[in-house]
Amino acid sequence: MNIFNRKIKQKHLELFAIKIAELLETELPQLKKAIGISRIAGISFMQKPSAIFILRGYNPKEFEEINRNHKTCFNLTGISVWNRKTENFELLKLNYQHDTLTKIEIANPEYFHKTFDLNRIQKSEIKLDHLKMENPDQKIAEKALKTLTKEQLKLLELDYTFEIELDEKLFYTILDMEDGNYVAVDKKGKIYRLNHDHEERVKLISNKPTDFFKIYNGEKDELENIMN
């Protein structure tokens, strides 16, 4: 087998993503941080459009950090890579989700590292085209909280909802207590406090969303005794 005909591997893309993050550290320092708490879990090749899709994985603690501080989706332009065939720098179409490189639109994606010199990267004017990011976990939480009024829903942090699995059960965060602990809802609408450091990590607060608002009116400090 000719080793020079092998398809691109995860290690090539990991190094490429790191180089871009380092190149953009002044403009977008969050890219380097997001890469540092994630890993490439797999890659696949798309045909329409022709592209490399990069799937990233996270440990539970890092996943919470990503969902709290890196809720992004955007196309990035301004990064060029040396094309070995044309002997010129070529602009790439890059897509980022959660501040990590997710998709590279390029012809012949399986051999991206053969067509381009991934060590020769340069930047010009960087532009971001922010895209709306769908959050399926938020939709689950909103369905479970359907008995609440619009005013009550505004007191929750549903834009940042994400799924947590504890004791083989699924919960959807509705308040971030900013100390690694959360208030969350299950699919039945029951409200819980989740405390990772407590002997009882999961504790029921109320059986109905409306009952939760008998003890909460928008001030997280009111929940301190319940959380601990």
C-alpha positions in Angstrom: 0.0 0.0 0.0 1.2 3.5 -0.8 1.2 5.3 2.5 1.0 8.6 0.7 -2.5 7.8 -0.5 -4.0 7.3 2.9 -7.0 9.3 3.9 -6.8 12.2 6.3 -6.8 11.2 10.0 -8.1 12.8 13.2 -4.6 13.7 14.2 -4.1 15.9 11.1 -7.3 17.8 11.8 -6.6 18.2 15.5 -3.3 19.8 14.8 -4.9 22.0 12.0 -7.6 23.2 14.4 -5.0 24.0 17.1 -2.9 26.0 14.6 -5.9 28.1 13.6 -6.8 28.7 17.2 -3.3 29.9 17.9 -3.3 32.1 14.8 -6.6 33.7 16.0 -5.7 33.9 19.7 -5.9 37.7 19.7 -9.2 38.0 17.9 -10.9 34.8 19.3 -9.2 33.5 22.4 -12.2 31.3 23.2 -11.2 28.9 20.4 -8.1 27.8 22.1 -9.9 27.3 25.4 -12.7 25.2 23.7 -10.1 23.0 22.0 -8.3 22.4 25.3 -11.4 20.9 26.9 -12.5 18.7 24.0 -11.3 16.0 21.7 -12.1 14.8 18.2 -14.4 11.8 18.5 -14.8 11.1 14.8 -14.7 12.5 11.3 -16.8 11.9 8.2 -16.9 13.1 4.6 -19.8 15.0 3.0 -20.6 15.2 -0.7 -23.1 18.0 -1.0 -21.4 20.3 -0.1 -18.0 18.5 -0.4 -16.6 18.8 3.1 -15.0 17.2 6.2 -17.3 17.0 9.2 -15.6 16.9 12.6 -17.4 15.4 15.6 -16.0 16.5 19.0 -16.4 14.7 22.4 -16.3 16.0 26.0 -16.0 14.6 29.5 -19.1 15.4 31.6 -17.4 18.3 33.5 -16.1 19.8 30.3 -19.5 19.3 28.6 -21.0 21.6 31.2 -18.4 24.2 30.6 -18.9 24.1 26.8 -22.7 24.4 27.2 -22.4 27.3 29.7 -19.7 29.4 27.9 -19.4 28.3 24.3 -22.9 28.3 22.9 -21.9 29.4 19.4 -22.4 28.6 15.8 -20.8 30.6 13.0 -19.0 30.4 9.6 -15.5 31.9 9.6 -13.7 33.4 6.7 -10.2 34.9 6.5 -8.1 31.7 6.9 -6.0 30.6 3.9 -3.9 27.4 3.5 -1.2 26.7 1.0 -2.4 24.7 -2.0 0.4 22.4 -3.2 -1.0 22.1 -6.7 -1.7 25.7 -7.5 1.2 27.0 -5.3 -1.0 29.7 -3.8 -2.8 30.4 -0.5 -6.5 29.4 -0.8 -9.3 30.8 1.4 -11.2 28.1 3.2 -14.9 27.9 4.3 -14.9 26.9 7.9 -17.8 26.3 10.3 -17.5 26.4 14.1 -19.9 25.1 16.7 -19.2 25.5 20.4 -16.1 27.5 19.4 -14.6 24.4 17.9 -13.9 23.6 14.2 -16.8 21.4 12.9 -16.8 21.6 9.1 -14.3 22.4 6.4 -15.8 22.8 2.9 -13.2 21.6 0.4 -13.0 19.6 -2.8 -11.6 16.0 -2.3 -12.0 16.2 1.5 -10.6 12.7 2.1 -7.2 14.0 0.9 -7.3 17.5 2.3 -3.8 17.0 3.9 -2.4 16.0 0.5 -3.7 18.9 -1.5 -2.9 21.5 1.2 0.1 22.1 3.4 -1.6 22.2 6.8 1.5 23.8 8.4 1.3 26.8 6.1 -1.7 28.9 7.3 -2.2 32.6 7.1 -5.0 35.0 8.1 -6.4 38.0 6.4 -9.5 40.0 7.5 -11.4 37.7 9.8 -15.2 37.7 9.4 -17.8 35.7 11.4 -21.3 34.9 10.1 -23.2 33.9 13.2 -25.9 31.3 12.7 -28.8 30.4 14.9 -28.0 27.3 16.9 -30.9 25.0 17.6 -31.0 23.5 21.1 -33.1 20.3 21.3 -32.6 20.1 25.1 -34.2 23.6 25.5 -37.3 22.4 23.6 -37.6 19.4 26.0 -37.3 21.6 29.0 -39.9 24.1 27.6 -42.3 21.3 27.0 -41.9 20.0 30.6 -42.5 23.6 31.8 -45.5 24.3 29.7 -47.7 25.2 32.7 -45.6 28.3 33.5 -46.4 31.8 32.4 -44.2 33.8 30.0 -43.1 35.9 32.9 -42.0 32.9 34.9 -40.1 31.4 32.0 -38.2 34.6 31.6 -36.8 34.1 35.2 -35.2 30.8 34.1 -32.0 30.3 31.9 -33.5 28.2 29.2 -31.3 29.6 26.4 -28.5 27.7 28.1 -30.3 24.5 28.9 -28.5 21.2 28.4 -29.0 17.6 29.4 -27.3 16.0 32.4 -27.5 12.3 33.3 -27.3 11.4 36.9 -28.2 8.1 38.6 -29.3 6.8 35.2 -31.9 9.6 34.9 -32.0 12.6 32.5 -32.4 16.2 33.7 -32.5 19.5 31.8 -30.9 22.5 33.5 -33.1 25.6 34.0 -30.8 27.6 36.4 -27.0 27.6 36.7 -26.0 28.2 40.3 -22.5 29.2 39.0 -20.7 26.9 41.4 -21.0 23.7 39.3 -24.5 22.9 40.6 -27.9 23.4 38.9 -31.6 23.5 39.2 -33.1 21.2 36.6 -36.4 19.7 35.3 -37.1 16.2 34.1 -39.5 15.3 31.3 -42.4 15.0 33.7 -42.0 18.6 34.9 -40.6 17.8 38.3 -37.9 20.2 39.6 -34.7 19.0 41.2 -31.5 20.5 42.6 -28.3 18.8 41.3 -25.3 19.1 43.5 -22.3 17.2 42.3 -20.4 17.4 45.7 -23.3 16.5 47.9 -23.9 13.0 49.2 -27.4 13.2 47.8 -26.6 14.5 44.3 -30.2 14.6 43.1 -32.9 16.0 45.3 -36.6 16.7 44.4 -37.6 20.3 45.0 -41.1 20.4 43.7 -43.5 18.0 41.9 -44.8 20.8 39.6 -43.1 23.7 37.8 -45.7 26.1 39.4 -44.8 24.9 42.9 -41.2 25.8 42.3 -42.2 29.5 41.9 -43.6 29.5 45.4 -40.0 29.4 46.6 -38.3 31.2 43.7 -39.0 34.7 42.4 -35.9 35.4 40.3 -33.2 35.6 43.0 -30.9 32.7 43.1 -29.8 33.5 46.6 -33.2 32.4 47.8 -32.3 28.8 46.7 -29.0 28.6 48.7 -30.4 26.5 51.5 -32.1 24.1 49.1 -29.0 23.6 47.0 -26.8 22.7 50.1 
